[in-house]
Amino acid sequence: MNQKANYLLQRLRAVNYQTLVVGLFLSSTNIGLTSFAATGADTIPATSAASKAPTTVPANASASNSALGAQASACPKVLQHTVLRLQDEKPQALCQYAGQVVVVVNTASYCGFTSQYKGLEALSAKYKDKGLVVLGFPSNDFSQEPDNNGKIAEFCENTFGVKFPMFAKSTVKGPEALPLFKQLAERTGTAPRWNFYKYIISRDGQTIKSYNSMTGPQDKSFVQEIEKQLATKGSGA
C-alpha cells in the first residue's frame, strides 16, 4: 500500500508540474500577443516611412530646366562658344547674340585695312537697333597685331572710337584657330587669308557668307546682305 501510495503521489505531482508549466507558457504567450497587439503589428518605423516618402521637387525646377533647354536650342551652333572679352579677358558666351545678325571680323592694328574699324563702327551704330552686332577678333596671324590686349583696346577706342564688342587676341586660321573660326571656315569653305575678313551670320545661324579684306564695311554688296538678313525674322537653330 505504501508503495502504491508513493507512486500515486509522484504521478500527481508530475501532472501538477506539467499543468503549471503549460499554464506559465500560455500566460507568457498571451502577454506577448497582448504586447504585440498594443504596439501595432502594422506600425512602420519612422525611418522606413521617411525613406519611402516621395522626393519633393521644387516647383520652379522644371520651369528652370525648360528655360535652359529653350535657351540652348535657340542659340545657333555657330555661336555656341565662349571667348574672352578684350578689355578684361572675362569669358563671354556668344549665345548672348543669338537672334541677331552677326558680323564676325578678324582685325589688326598695323594693317593697310585697319581704317575699316571706322566703317565697322559706323555700320554697328546704324543697324544695331535693328538687330545687328559686329564682333571683332584681333589676331597676329599675319604679323600685324603685336600688341597685348590692353594696348589693342586702347588703340581701338582712342583711334576709331570702337564700341562694338571686341575679344582677346587669338588665332583665326589653322589648327590652333578659335573653334568659332574653324566652324566659319568649315561652313563657308573660306578661312581668313588676311586681316579684316568678314562673315555675316543670319539670325538663325543657317546662312553664313564670307567676304575678303577688299570688301569694305560700306560696300554695296556687303550692306545689302546685312539688310537682307535683318529683314528676315528667324529663330535659333
C-alpha positions as CSV (number, residue, x, y, z in Angstrom):
1,M,0.0,0.0,0.0
2,N,2.8,2.4,0.9
3,Q,4.5,1.8,-2.4
4,K,1.2,2.3,-4.4
5,A,0.5,5.5,-2.4
6,N,4.0,6.9,-3.1
7,Y,3.6,6.0,-6.8
8,L,0.3,7.8,-7.0
9,L,1.6,10.8,-5.1
10,Q,4.6,11.1,-7.5
11,R,2.3,10.9,-10.6
12,L,0.0,13.6,-9.1
13,R,3.0,15.9,-8.5
14,A,4.2,15.3,-12.1
15,V,0.8,16.1,-13.5
16,N,0.5,19.3,-11.4
17,Y,4.0,20.3,-12.5
18,Q,3.2,19.9,-16.2
19,T,0.0,21.8,-15.7
20,L,1.9,24.6,-14.1
21,V,4.4,24.7,-17.0
22,V,1.7,24.7,-19.6
23,G,-0.1,27.4,-17.7
24,L,3.0,29.6,-17.5
25,F,3.7,29.1,-21.2
26,L,0.2,30.1,-22.1
27,S,0.3,33.1,-19.8
28,S,3.6,34.3,-21.3
29,T,2.3,33.8,-24.8
30,N,-0.8,35.8,-24.0
31,I,1.4,38.6,-22.6
32,G,3.5,38.6,-25.8
33,L,0.4,38.6,-28.0
34,T,-1.0,41.4,-25.9
35,S,2.2,43.5,-26.2
36,F,2.3,42.8,-30.0
37,A,-1.3,44.0,-30.4
38,A,-0.6,47.0,-28.2
39,T,2.4,48.2,-30.2
40,G,0.5,47.6,-33.5
41,A,1.7,45.0,-36.0
42,D,1.3,47.3,-39.0
43,T,3.3,50.2,-37.5
44,I,6.2,51.2,-39.8
45,P,9.3,52.6,-38.3
46,A,9.8,56.3,-38.8
47,T,13.0,55.9,-40.8
48,S,11.3,53.4,-43.2
49,A,8.4,55.7,-43.7
50,A,10.6,58.6,-44.4
51,S,12.7,56.6,-46.9
52,K,9.5,55.7,-48.8
53,A,8.3,59.3,-48.9
54,P,8.2,60.8,-52.4
55,T,11.1,63.2,-53.3
56,T,9.9,66.8,-53.2
57,V,10.8,68.7,-56.4
58,P,10.9,72.5,-56.2
59,A,8.0,74.0,-58.1
60,N,10.3,76.1,-60.3
61,A,12.8,73.3,-61.1
62,S,11.0,72.0,-64.3
63,A,10.4,75.6,-65.4
64,S,14.1,76.4,-65.0
65,N,15.2,73.3,-66.9
66,S,12.8,74.2,-69.6
67,A,14.1,77.7,-69.9
68,L,17.7,76.5,-70.1
69,G,16.7,73.9,-72.7
70,A,14.9,76.6,-74.7
71,Q,17.9,78.9,-74.5
72,A,20.3,76.3,-75.7
73,S,18.0,75.3,-78.6
74,A,17.6,79.0,-79.5
75,C,21.3,79.5,-79.9
76,P,22.7,78.6,-83.3
77,K,25.6,76.1,-83.2
78,V,28.0,78.5,-84.7
79,L,27.5,80.8,-81.7
80,Q,27.8,78.1,-79.0
81,H,31.3,79.2,-78.0
82,T,32.8,81.2,-75.1
83,V,35.6,83.7,-75.8
84,L,37.4,86.3,-73.7
85,R,36.5,90.0,-73.8
86,L,39.3,92.2,-75.0
87,Q,39.2,94.8,-72.2
88,D,39.3,92.5,-69.1
89,E,39.6,88.9,-70.5
90,K,36.4,87.9,-68.8
91,P,34.6,84.9,-70.5
92,Q,31.7,85.9,-72.8
93,A,29.2,83.5,-74.2
94,L,28.5,84.2,-77.8
95,C,25.0,82.8,-77.4
96,Q,24.1,86.2,-75.9
97,Y,23.9,87.4,-79.6
98,A,21.5,84.6,-80.7
99,G,18.7,86.0,-82.8
100,Q,20.8,88.9,-84.1
101,V,22.5,89.3,-87.5
102,V,26.2,88.8,-86.6
103,V,29.2,90.2,-88.4
104,V,32.5,88.5,-87.4
105,V,35.7,90.1,-88.4
106,N,39.4,89.4,-87.6
107,T,41.3,92.7,-87.1
108,A,44.8,94.1,-86.7
109,S,46.2,97.5,-85.6
110,Y,49.1,97.7,-88.2
111,C,47.4,96.8,-91.4
112,G,46.5,98.6,-94.6
113,F,42.9,97.8,-93.8
114,T,42.9,99.0,-90.2
115,S,40.9,102.0,-91.2
116,Q,38.0,99.7,-91.7
117,Y,37.5,99.9,-88.0
118,K,35.8,103.2,-88.7
119,G,33.4,101.8,-91.2
120,L,32.6,98.8,-89.0
121,E,31.8,101.1,-86.1
122,A,29.5,103.2,-88.3
123,L,27.8,100.1,-89.6
124,S,27.2,99.0,-86.0
125,A,25.9,102.3,-84.9
126,K,23.5,102.5,-87.9
127,Y,22.0,99.0,-87.6
128,K,22.4,97.8,-84.0
129,D,18.9,98.9,-83.1
130,K,17.6,96.7,-85.9
131,G,19.4,93.6,-84.7
132,L,23.0,93.8,-86.0
133,V,26.1,93.1,-83.9
134,V,29.7,93.4,-85.0
135,L,32.2,91.2,-83.2
136,G,35.9,92.0,-83.6
137,F,38.7,89.4,-83.1
138,P,42.2,90.9,-83.1
139,S,44.8,88.4,-84.4
140,N,48.6,88.4,-85.1
141,D,48.3,85.6,-87.6
142,F,49.5,87.9,-90.3
143,S,52.2,89.6,-88.1
144,Q,50.3,92.9,-87.9
145,E,49.0,92.8,-84.3
146,P,52.0,92.5,-81.9
147,D,50.4,94.4,-79.0
148,N,48.7,92.9,-75.9
149,N,45.0,93.1,-75.3
150,G,45.2,96.2,-73.2
151,K,47.0,98.2,-75.8
152,I,44.7,96.9,-78.6
153,A,41.7,98.0,-76.6
154,E,43.2,101.4,-76.0
155,F,44.1,101.8,-79.7
156,C,40.6,100.8,-81.0
157,E,38.8,103.2,-78.6
158,N,41.1,106.2,-78.9
159,T,41.8,106.0,-82.6
160,F,38.5,104.8,-84.1
161,G,36.0,105.1,-81.2
162,V,35.2,101.4,-81.4
163,K,32.2,100.5,-79.2
164,F,31.2,97.2,-80.8
165,P,32.3,94.1,-78.9
166,M,35.9,93.1,-79.2
167,F,37.6,90.0,-77.9
168,A,41.0,88.9,-76.8
169,K,43.8,88.4,-79.4
170,S,43.6,85.0,-80.8
171,T,44.4,82.7,-83.7
172,V,41.9,82.7,-86.5
173,K,43.3,80.2,-89.0
174,G,45.0,76.8,-89.0
175,P,44.8,74.0,-86.4
176,E,45.1,76.4,-83.5
177,A,42.2,78.7,-84.6
178,L,39.4,79.5,-82.3
179,P,36.6,77.0,-82.6
180,L,34.3,79.8,-83.9
181,F,36.7,80.5,-86.8
182,K,37.1,76.8,-87.5
183,Q,33.4,76.5,-87.8
184,L,33.1,79.5,-90.0
185,A,35.8,78.1,-92.3
186,E,34.0,74.8,-92.5
187,R,30.7,76.4,-93.2
188,T,31.9,78.8,-95.9
189,G,34.9,76.9,-97.2
190,T,37.0,80.1,-96.5
191,A,39.3,80.8,-93.6
192,P,40.7,84.3,-93.2
193,R,43.5,84.9,-95.7
194,W,44.3,88.3,-94.4
195,N,43.2,90.8,-91.8
196,F,39.6,92.1,-91.9
197,Y,38.0,89.0,-93.4
198,K,34.3,89.2,-92.7
199,Y,31.5,86.8,-92.1
200,I,27.8,87.6,-92.0
201,I,25.7,85.1,-89.9
202,S,21.9,85.1,-90.3
203,R,19.7,85.3,-87.2
204,D,19.1,81.6,-87.2
205,G,22.7,80.7,-88.0
206,Q,21.7,78.8,-91.1
207,T,23.2,81.2,-93.6
208,I,26.8,82.4,-93.4
209,K,28.6,84.4,-96.1
210,S,32.2,85.3,-96.2
211,Y,33.8,88.5,-97.6
212,N,37.5,89.2,-98.2
213,S,39.6,92.1,-96.9
214,M,38.9,94.1,-100.1
215,T,35.2,94.3,-99.3
216,G,34.8,97.3,-97.1
217,P,32.1,97.7,-94.4
218,Q,30.3,100.3,-96.7
219,D,30.5,98.3,-99.9
220,K,27.1,97.9,-101.5
221,S,27.0,94.1,-101.7
222,F,28.1,93.8,-98.1
223,V,25.5,96.3,-96.8
224,Q,22.7,94.7,-98.9
225,E,23.4,91.3,-97.4
226,I,23.2,92.7,-93.9
227,E,19.9,94.5,-94.7
228,K,18.5,91.3,-96.3
229,Q,19.3,89.3,-93.1
230,L,18.0,92.0,-90.8
231,A,14.7,91.9,-92.7
232,T,14.4,88.1,-92.2
233,K,13.0,87.0,-88.9
234,G,14.4,83.7,-87.7
235,S,14.7,81.7,-84.5
236,G,17.8,79.9,-83.2
237,A,19.0,76.6,-84.8
